[in-house]
Amino acid sequence: MIRAAAMAACLLLAPVAATAQDCRQALALALDVSGSVDAREYRLQLDGVARALGSVAVRARLLEQPEAPVELLVFEWSGPQDQLTLVPWTRIDSAAALERVIETLGTVERRADATPGTGLGVAMSVGAQHLAQRAQCVKRTLDISGDGKSNLGPRPRHVKPLLEPQGITVNALVIGADDAAIGDARQAEIAELVQYFSAEVILGPEAFVKTALGYDGYAEAMEAKLLRELDVLVLSAR
């Protein structure tokens, strides 16, 4: 009995077999470009994603299993009618593929016609629609960055139950005030925003909220977040 239990435990811990068609994870990055994000913060966010993807640790994690790669998509969101794909689904199966994504993010310029509102619920729905295109991936993750609460369109708390049957994970990167000190009112604002995203946005048993103390800390927070997301599942190819 003990031996049988041990064998069962080993099977549960063993890597999942993958075929050439599979990807181990589909990862959609959703970037907040609403009215609360100025031109400098917009650039810090885009460059922060590029810097995080190009870091030694994230690069190694992305490229460690080219036979079952991560597939990556990046889109920006603001008002309910303003979601724009910056990087379409891309298989990160080589250093060259990753460099193309990084170079694309470096050339993006901010649109002048996007509405200033914060349609977070719509962004969640759009992210789920993107992930539905990658049903072959073993894990599907929506990674939403945001610096405020939703104020246009459906509330995230009403969208989340609709996404739950799809089996996706929704994580969040909350961007708070710069250099928030303990006891400062800004610290309370960050805590309130983290609580909001924890209650209304994130989804799935492994879901989490990461915090960036201002856009100057965005790249570092994004790198840590990507490492945590990409560390969840390891596949072995036959």
Steps between C-alpha positions, in 0.01 A plus 500: 500500500781738593686419178186558292441836667859602433470408133178701472670802654787471250254495213333815628836678520629378164522751211212501255575354159469744210471458127656722235170687459466588868614806684555484871340840566310774320575834665304816413639825643239778534639851551301788652518812278199682645485873574686462830810390306700794363748489210800429723318222685383350171860476379620360834234230478585391145874517561448322831337201330780491242766523771334225706469267200863562411638442848738209543267312735179542298677432172634173638159400633328575169753312289563198723255275311486601131325172414199616707535879500313780665274695265484871574257780411507865614205738483416838649166607646323810627130572430255225399559565128876541523690174501787473255728201434863610501659155459284222349536142621867410464666166575809572708693200372829680429705799607416664168125471566543663840713780356230577243247548780738726693578707190130539419425635848782751458341646186142537632369855518203606707171554320352848521137390460462254789232590755625582850265268693589178681305205359660227708211256465514526121879452509447175691247381241727592209792322663288188542401518132866509403577201722209306347703502177769294675301203625793268417714656773517308825470817711345832402574817695372857475737752659328839557685816601297785649529813714134558582153357540261439213267792425351408161327190366416184696651468845779244534305317773225433244745387232705263714228232543464487121871427460526236771363208290768569238775374731726801459713671763480879542785673683543871565783751527376798703690822439493716813636840596874560480704445816203435723620513861362297789227705664464730201151540353639374171577167667134467592403577140725221373360258755145591395584447132666165572191394694279605208697301244520202736123495551374595156764419238733209567373152427624146550659298783850632420395861432682785672545878508845657460562865593722758331574815703451737211585462133871535576472164677288340231777313316630337817149401611417362155817290496416349839143440388603326179741275686225396737251440219743305285614287793163332545517233232784298349443260215720229356478405132512143378 
